């Protein structure tokens, strides 16, 4: 049985990009693998931490994990900060992570550009903490989106470096996992890049239907094609990508045909896309609202998850310490 590890930052609510990038597979993974799904509250501190909302954000992600179908009896669901062994491994890995490789990551350069007043050490060593999250359970596979491929490659590099320095093939080199499918990148509604919280272009899994419709109807479009079978601009292709994941194949085919014959009406397409998103998210939203009101259940889930995660993490830290020569008298 393979070990699978994945986490999502506690910076708000989960969106369609999170779901199709990872969550939809989590439900399938837990049936066949030893899965660890965590809420990355430490990672969220690298941007603009707000203690007044951090706990609520963690709760939101936890409830959305559960509402999406993750079963705490089948998988280990835990909060990152409940497993202090992760922080110790993060420290130890940083001793072998180099400034040059960390500063060249795309995510670091983007974040440094967006928050020049807060280019902190945690932001620089974000890939090392991500590696610790994965290596603390010695994962075989990690479900990641295309934007995280570089970080996963760094994790593999850190694993090889550690194994080479200490002369033992201890850490595995985790592979990107998406059931043999291409890694998915869900676009944002503004027509630029991926769907993301910081970009403000998301449709959230538990969002009010009226707000979903309003957001979709504002999505960027143009006057429409002037030549049959023309290439779609990126911002139009984005709408078709969203439709591909939430709509039926015949719906997608219908609007593709309308595009190819220069008969497309974006208003009709957006109304259909909004309706299909709402139809997809409503069951998740209803389960989320029920779970959020059950504090006793949430305490039980996080306590059980922390105990299971720490059992795995403690073994890794014990082994790593011995390999590095850190021994008690």
N, C-alpha and C positions, 0 to 999 in steps of 0.2 A: 504494500500500500504506500503510495507516494504521500509526502508531506507538502501541503500547499499553504502558503502564507500570503496574505494581502491586507492592506490597511487603507483607510480613507481619513483624510484630515478633518478635524472637528472645527470647521470654519463656517458652519451654517447647516443648510439642508442639502440632501442629495438631489441630483438632477438627472435628466435623461442620459447625459454623457456618462455619469457614474454607473447608471443601471446597465446600459448596453456595453460599456467598457469592461464591467466587472460583475455587477450584482446578478445579472441574469445567469451567469455561469456559476456563481457561488452556490446556488440552489442545486445545480447538477453536480458540482464538485463534491459537496458534502456527502453524497451517496456512495462515492467510490474512493475517497481520499481522506487522509488525516488533515483536517483543515483548521487553520488558525486565522480568524478574521478579527482585526483590531481597529480601534478608533484612535487615530494618531493625534492626541492632544498636545504632545510635546512638539510635534512638527508645526502645529498651528502657531506656536510662539515665535516662529521665525519672521512673521510679517508684522502685524500690529496687534499684539495681544491685548485683550480686554477682559479682566477678571470678572466683570459684571455679567458677561454672557458666555464665558468658556464652558461652564458646567451645563448650561442649557443647550449649547451646541453639541456637547458630547451626548446628552440625552436624546437630542433630535436624531443624530446619526444612529445611535443604538436602536431607537424605536423603528427607524426606517430600515435598518438591517433586518430586524425581526419581521416587519411588515412585508418586506420583499421576499420572505420565505426562508431565511436562514434559521435553522433549528438548533438551539443551544444544546440539545441532547445528542445531536449528530456532529456538530462542529463546535470549536472553541471560540467564543466571542468574548473579547476582553478589551479593557481600556489600557492604552499604552503605558500610562503612568502608574498603573497597578502592578507593573512588572519591573521592578528596579534593576533586575539583571540586564535588561536591555540597555540601560544607561551605562552600566559597567562595561559591557561589550563595546558600546559606542566609544567610550574613552580608550579602550585598548586598541580598537581598530584605527582610531585617529593617530596613534603612534606610528602607523605604517601608511597613512594616507598623505599624499604630497600636495603642497600648495598649488603647484602648476596644474595638476589634473583636476583638482576641485574647482579652481577658478575658471577653467575652460568649459565647464558644463553650461549647456544652453539655459537651463533653469536659473542658475546663479546669475548669469549675465542679464537675463530678462528681469529678474527681481531687483537686481542692483540698479538697473535703469529706471524701474518703476518706483522704487523707494530709496532714492539716493541718500536720504537722511537717516536710513536705518539699515546699512549694509553690515549686519552683525556676523559674529563667528558662527552662530547657529545656521545662518543662511548659507555660509560658505561650506559648512560641513554637513549640510542636509543629506547629501548622498551617503555619508558615512552612517548617519542615524538610520537611513533607509536600509543600508546594508546590515546594520545590527538587528533591525526588525526581522529581516529575512534569515540571517545566519544564526540568530539565537535559537531558532527551531531547526536549523540545518535543512532548509527547505529544498525540495526537488524542483518545485514549480512555483511560479509567481504570475498571477493574472494581471497583466499591465496593459495600458493603452500605448499608442505609438509615442506619445510625449514622454513616457517613462522608460523607453528602451535604453536610453543612454545611462540612466541611473542603474538599471539592472546590469548593464555591461560593466559598470564600475563595481558593482557587488561581486560579480564573477572575478573581476581583476583582484579585488581585495582578498577573496577566498584563495585564489592561486598564489598570491603573494604570501599570505599567512602560511599556507601549506609548504611553500618553498622555503621560507625563512626558518620554519621549525621542523622541517624534514618529515612531515607526516601528512598524508592525504586525509585531513580531518574534515574540512568544509567541502560540501558539494558546490558545484557551479549551477545554480538554479536556472532553469529555462523559462522563457516566456510561455504562458499557457493560455490558449484560447480555443481548445477543442479542435485544433487543426485548421481553424479559420484564420483569415487575415485579421491582424490586430485592428480594432475599430477605433475610429476617431469621429466622434459625434460633433457636428458643426454647431456654432452658435447662431442665434437668430439675427445677429447684426451682419451676417455675411462674411465675417472675418475670423479665420482660425477656428479653434475648438470651442466647444461649450465649456464655460468655466465661471466659477463664482466671482473671481476677481475681475473678469471681463464684463460682468453684468449682462450676459447674453443667454441666460439659462431659462429652461423650463424645469421647475422643480417637481419631484415625484409626488409631493403632497400639497401641491399648490391648489388654490381655489379655482374651479373651472372657469369662472368669469375672467379671472386674471390671465389664465392660460390663453383663452380666446383673444383677449386684448393684446397680449404679447405677440401671438402668432400673426394677427392681422397687421401688426406694425412691422413685420419682417421686411427686410430690404428686397425690392423688386425693381423692374424697369418697364419699358413700354412693350416688351415682348419681342419675339424673334421676327425678323423681316424676310428671312430666307428659310425654306424647308430644310429640316434635318441639320440645322446649324448647331455648332458647339455651344453648350450652355456656359454662361459666365459662372465663376465660382460661387457667387452669392445666390444664384438661381439653383445651381447644382446642390447647394446646401439644403434647400427646401426639399429637393427630390431625395436626398440622403435621409433626411428626417422621415419623409413619407415611407421610405423603404423599410424602416425599422418599426413603424407603428401602424401602417396601413396594410390592407390586403394587396396581394400581387396584382389583382385586376384593377384596383384603384390606381396603383402606380402606373400600370400599363396604359390606363385611360388618359392620365395627364401627360405621360410621355408622348402618346400619340397626338394629343392636342398641341404639345410643343412642336413636334416635328411637322405638323401641318399649319403652323402659325395661327392656330385658333385658340390658344390657351388664354384663359381668363384667370388672372392671379387671385382675384377675389374669391372665385369658386374654389380654387386650389387651397387657399389659406383656410377657408371655412371647413373644408373637408379635413385638412391636416389638423386643425384645432379640435374638431370633433373626434378624430381618431386618437389624438394624444389624450384627450379627456377620458375617452372610453378605456384607454390603456391604464391610466393612472388612478382612476376612481377606486378600484378595489384595494390598491395599495394605500391610498389616502384613508379609506374607511378603517382598514386594519390598524394603521398608524394611530388614528385618533383613539381607538379602543386601548391600544397598548400604552399610550402616553399617560393614561389615567390610572394605570396599575403599577404604583410605586413598589409594592411588595414584590411583584414579579420581576421588575427591573433590578432590584437589589439582589434577588436570587440569581438572576442570569449573570450579572457582573461578578458576584462573589464566586460562583462556580467557574466562570471563565478565567478569573484571576488565578484560582487554585490550579487549574489544569495547565494554564500557560506557564506558571512559575515552576511547576514540576519539570516541564520540558526545558525551560530556560536555566534552571539551577544545574542540571546535568551538563549543559553546554559550558556554562561559566566554570564549573569545576574542572572540566577537561581542558579548557583554554588556559586557565591559570597554570595547571600542571605543565602543559606544553611550553608555556612562556617562562617557566621557572619560578613562578610565584607559589611558594609553598609555606605552610605554617611550620613553626618550630615545634 
